[in-house]
């Protein structure tokens, strides 16, 4: 019976939509250097999709497909809880845990056949993450409490990275000047 499901065009459409939406949601995280990038996001979304799809397709009379959704919520909650850390009194990873929740929710929607709604939720998630980041960077009153610490750390790390990049460029230029002057001497 499972073999016949895998040959259905609906199965492969479901897989393709899951990979695409997980990829969209993970791309934002990947580009920002955050945990749960493209690979992880696609796998979470796809895994959830397959569990829900199979439950929906294989369930017959007298079965309750919502039981699988309940188990997905429990499992994803455990996974999201493992992502969060407390360091020096500051909680890190809450947004990543929330992204994991959204990945599972979108994967569940896809598994149940709500492709358009799932794609819309993926776009909404990316818009929220990017939009709030823009507000935090442009409006100081959004940077309070933990968010002010995060912004200060991010700005400091960015400035340090620029200094390192500039030093590496200077060293590379000096190295190239030394090599090119050495070649002239050997050519004479």
N, C-alpha and C positions, 0 to 999 in steps of 0.2 A: 504494500500500500504506500509506503514512504517513497519507493522508487517511482511510482506513478505521479506523486506530488512534485518531485524534482523535475520531471519532464514537462510540467505545466508551464505555459508562458507566464501565467500569473506569478508563479514562484520566482522566476528570473526577473520579472518586472519589480517585484517586491524587493529582491536583493539589490537591484540597480538603484532604486529610489533610496534604500537604506544607506548604501555606500555613498551616494551623492550628498544626501542631507548630513550624514555624519562627517563627510569631508568638508562641507561648507562650515559646519559648526567648529570643527577641529582646526580649520585653516586660520581662523581668527586667533585661536590660542597659540598655534604654531608660530605665526608671524610676530606675536608679542613675546615669544620665548617662554610661554607658560606651560605648566604640566598639562597632560591630557591633550596633546596635539592631534594632528591628523590621524595618525595610525591608531592611537588609543580611542579617539572619538569614533572612528569608523567601526572599530571592533565592538565597542559598547553598544552603539546603535544597531549594528548588524546582529549581534548576539541577542539583544532584546527582541528585535524584529523576528528572528527565527523562532525563538521560544513562543512568542505570542502567535505567530503565524501557524506554527504546528499545532498549538493548543486549539486555535480557532478552526483549523482544517480537520483535525483528527477527532475533535470532540463530537460526540453524538448525543442522542437523546439521553437525558439524565446526567449529563456532565456539566460542570460549571467552569466556563473559560475564565471567569474572573478570579479563580483561585490562582491561575498562573500569573495574572497581573499582580495579585497580592504578594506572591513570592518574588516577583521581579522587584517590586518596591522594597521589600525587605532586603534582598541581596544588594541592590544598588545603594540603599541607605548604608549598609555595612561598608561597601566600597568607598562611598563618599566620606564616611566617618574616618576611614583610614588615611584619607588624603590630608585631612586637617591636622595641623601641628600648633603647639603653643611654645613660643620661644620668647623668653624675657618678658612674659606677661602679655604678649601680642599673639592673637590667633591668626594663623596663616592658612591659606588653602580653602577658605569658605567659598569663594567664587568658583574655584575648580570643582568643589563638591556640588555646588548648585548646577554647574555645567553638566556634570555627570548625571544629575537628576533629570535635567532637560533632555539629555541624549537618550536616556531610558524612556522618557515620556514620548519623545518623537519616535523612537523605535517601536514602542507599543502602538502608536497611531498607525504607523506603516504596516505593522503586522496584522492589524485589524482592517487594513485596506483604505485608510483615510490619507491617501498620498498628498493631496493638495493641502490639507490642513497641516500635515507634518512638515511639508516644505515651507509653508507660511510661518510655522513656529520656529523653524531653523533661522529664517530671515529675521524674525522678531528677536530671537536670542542674540544674534550678531549685532543687530541694531542697538539693543540695550547695552551690551558690553562696550561697543565703540562709542555710543552716545554718552554714556555716563563717564567714560574716560575723557571725552572731550570737555564735558562740563567740569570735571575735576581739575583739568589742566588750565582752563580759562577763567574759572570763577573760584576765588579763594574760599568762599564760604562753604563750598562742597568739600574742602579739605580740612575736616575737623576730626579730632580723636585719632583713631587708628589710621584713617585716611591721610591725615597730615604727616604721620610718621612714614607711611608708605611713599607719599609724594617726595618727602625729603630724601629718603633712601634712594629712590629712583633717580632724582635729580643729581644727587651726589655720585651715584654709580655711573650715570651718563657722563658727567664731567670728568671723572677718573678715566673712563674708557676713551674719551676724546684725547686726554693727555697721553695715554699709552699709545694710541694710534698715531699721534703727532710725533712722538719719540721714535716709533718704529719707522715712520716715513723718513725722518731725518737720517736714521741709521742706514736705511736702504739707499738713500741718495748719496750719502758719504761713501758707502761701499761701492756703488756704481761709479762714482767719480774716481775712486782709487783703482778700480779695475780698468776703467777706460784710460787713465793716465799710465797705468802699467803696460797696457797694450801698445801705447804710442812709443814708450821707451824700448820695448822689445822689437818693434818694427823698424827702428832706426838703425 
